Structure formats: C-alpha cells, structure tokens
C-alpha cells in the first residue's frame, strides 16, 4: 500500500511539473479566463504542491491541495463559458470536456493517494 501511495504521488508530481512548466514556458495570454496574477499564483502553488508530494511529512496535505486545485480547475472551466484558463499555458489548449476530465482524474488520483497515506499511517 505504501508503494501505491508513493506511485500516485510521483504521477501527480510529474503532472504538476508538466502544468507548471507549460505555464512557465508557454506564458500568459490576455485571452485566458483568469488574471495574470491568478495564473502566476496557480503556477507557484503547483510547484509547492509537487514538492509537498515528494516529502512524506507533507504528502497528505499536498494531496488535499491537489484535490482543491482540481476542483477549482473544474469550477473555472464551468464558469468561464469555454474560454481557456491557461492551465497548460499558451502552448496547449484543451476543450472544455478535456479540461474537466483531466481535472477530475487528477483530483481522483490525489484523493486515492491521500486515502492510501491515511491507511499506511494506521498500520
């Protein structure tokens, strides 16, 4: 079970690294549905969550943070009316369905990882 929790954490770290890197290298566009400040804060939070997932003491808290970010991503998509939020920078544009599916999947993986961390601690 401990290997499963670490494996999920590694998958999430890779994903967060991809999204933060895409934002960093792809840059911000005025057409995004979020402000430049939110775009920058989201990038910093993703990097912080990735580091948190790598540290066993912070892994549970970071997993909850990833769940929250995933829910916020879904909310932004649903409220934006189809305008891209820039979650993958200006490089990759997702359809509304892809955006929601990716966020739901990432949130589910983080929730399972969080549950596994709790189960490992109870043993």
C-alpha positions as CSV (number, residue, x, y, z in Angstrom):
1,X,0.0,0.0,0.0
2,X,2.9,2.3,0.7
3,X,4.3,1.8,-2.8
4,X,0.9,2.7,-4.2
5,X,0.8,5.9,-2.3
6,X,4.3,6.9,-3.4
7,X,3.5,5.8,-7.0
8,X,0.4,8.1,-7.1
9,X,2.4,10.9,-5.6
10,X,5.1,10.5,-8.4
11,X,2.4,10.6,-11.1
12,X,0.9,13.7,-9.6
13,X,4.4,15.3,-9.3
14,X,5.0,14.7,-13.0
15,X,1.6,16.1,-13.9
16,X,2.1,19.2,-11.7
17,X,5.6,19.7,-13.2
18,X,4.1,19.5,-16.7
19,X,1.4,22.0,-16.0
20,X,3.8,24.4,-14.2
21,X,6.4,24.1,-16.9
22,X,3.8,24.6,-19.6
23,X,2.7,27.8,-17.9
24,X,6.3,29.0,-17.4
25,X,7.4,28.3,-21.0
26,X,4.1,28.9,-22.7
27,X,3.4,32.2,-21.0
28,X,0.2,34.1,-20.3
29,X,-2.2,35.5,-22.8
30,X,-4.8,38.1,-22.3
31,X,-7.5,35.8,-23.7
32,X,-7.2,33.4,-20.7
33,X,-10.2,33.4,-18.4
34,X,-8.1,34.1,-15.3
35,X,-6.0,37.2,-14.5
36,X,-2.2,37.2,-14.8
37,X,-2.0,37.2,-11.0
38,X,-4.1,34.1,-10.6
39,X,-2.1,32.5,-13.4
40,X,1.2,33.2,-11.6
41,X,-0.2,32.1,-8.2
42,X,-1.5,28.8,-9.7
43,X,2.0,28.1,-11.1
44,X,3.6,28.7,-7.7
45,X,1.0,26.6,-5.9
46,X,1.5,23.8,-8.4
47,X,5.3,23.8,-7.8
48,X,4.7,23.9,-4.0
49,X,2.3,21.0,-4.1
50,X,4.7,19.0,-6.2
51,X,7.4,19.5,-3.6
52,X,4.9,18.7,-0.8
53,X,4.1,15.4,-2.5
54,X,7.7,14.5,-2.6
55,X,8.1,15.0,1.2
56,X,6.4,12.2,3.3
57,X,5.5,14.6,6.1
58,X,3.6,16.9,3.7
59,X,2.2,14.3,1.3
60,X,-1.3,14.2,2.8
61,X,-1.7,17.9,3.0
62,X,-0.3,18.3,-0.6
63,X,-2.8,15.6,-1.8
64,X,-5.6,17.6,-0.3
65,X,-4.2,20.7,-2.0
66,X,-4.2,18.9,-5.4
67,X,-7.8,17.9,-4.8
68,X,-8.7,21.5,-4.1
69,X,-6.8,22.8,-7.2
70,X,-8.6,20.2,-9.3
71,X,-12.0,21.3,-8.1
72,X,-11.1,24.9,-8.7
73,X,-10.0,24.0,-12.2
74,X,-13.3,22.4,-12.9
75,X,-15.2,25.4,-11.4
76,X,-13.2,27.8,-13.5
77,X,-13.9,25.8,-16.7
78,X,-17.6,25.6,-15.9
79,X,-17.8,29.4,-15.1
80,X,-15.6,30.6,-18.0
81,X,-18.0,29.8,-20.8
82,X,-15.5,27.8,-22.8
83,X,-12.6,30.4,-22.6
84,X,-9.3,28.7,-21.7
85,X,-7.9,29.3,-18.2
86,X,-4.4,28.6,-19.4
87,X,-3.8,25.7,-17.1
88,X,-1.3,24.3,-19.7
89,X,-0.1,27.8,-20.6
90,X,-0.5,29.2,-24.1
91,X,1.1,26.0,-25.6
92,X,-1.7,23.5,-25.2
93,X,-5.4,24.4,-25.5
94,X,-7.9,21.9,-24.1
95,X,-11.5,21.5,-24.9
96,X,-14.0,22.0,-22.1
97,X,-14.5,18.3,-21.8
98,X,-10.8,17.5,-21.8
99,X,-10.2,20.1,-19.1
100,X,-12.9,18.7,-16.8
101,X,-11.8,15.1,-17.4
102,X,-8.2,15.9,-16.7
103,X,-9.0,17.8,-13.5
104,X,-11.4,15.1,-12.3
105,X,-8.8,12.4,-12.9
106,X,-6.1,14.3,-11.1
107,X,-8.4,15.0,-8.2
108,X,-9.4,11.4,-8.0
109,X,-5.8,10.2,-8.1
110,X,-4.9,12.7,-5.3
111,X,-7.9,11.6,-3.2
112,X,-6.8,7.9,-3.6
113,X,-3.3,8.8,-2.7
114,X,-4.5,10.7,0.3
115,X,-6.6,7.7,1.4
116,X,-3.6,5.4,1.0
117,X,-1.4,7.7,3.1
118,X,-4.0,7.5,5.9
119,X,-4.3,3.7,5.6
120,X,-0.5,3.4,5.7
121,X,-0.3,5.5,8.8
122,X,-2.9,3.4,10.6
123,X,-0.9,0.2,10.2
